[in-house]
Amino acid sequence: MIRAILHAGTRRFAQAFNYNAQYQHDIIDTDARAGLRLALFQKVSNYAGPASAHHIRMGAMVGSAVEGDCGPCAQLTVDMALAFGARAADIQACLNGNADAAGDFGLGYQFAWAAIRGDDTLDALRARIEEAHGPRAVIAASFASAFTRAYPVLKRGMGHGKLCQRLEVGGTSVTLMDPAPA
């Protein structure tokens, strides 16, 4: 019964974002308890913070995914960001190394890279987010930066890692040269 529920939820998610979620189905088939934990992880890790910081969180999700994977996980976060209101131009700016031109989305993107890499710009980025949107926005950006990374790692560990690909952003194909924020 639990397997059927988990598979159904996974299929709905995969269809909504045109995403190959086979690794999730494999986990569910192998051990329903692991599949349930993955579903719970998705809920627990999805802390949104204040509505005013929505674009910061989306930028941090994309930044984290792109830093950790330039394939299907990165495409999924791009698609999710677009579905949740991010502007294609902001995403493209970040992927082309110009996050400063992408407003709050770019701030979140830069924050994710700095948090993951322990960059010396992290304190200043954190201060900018907190000043503009409060401490809950910092938590949301931190959750997005940390937890989005888990999916590419899990997929590679399960043998479902993919090679780099061009990312489609609002009908425009973007080849990642150096997506690190400048």
ABEGO torsion letter per residue (X at the ends): XAAAAAAAAAAAAAAAAGBBAAAAAAAAAABAAAAAAAAAAAAAAABAEBAAAAAAAAAAAAAAAAAABABAAAAAAAAAAAAAGBBAAAAAAAAAGBAAAAEAAAAAAAAAAAAAAGBAAAAAAAAAAAAAAEAAAAAAAAAAAAAAAAAAAAAAAAGABBBBBBBBBGGBBBBBABABBX
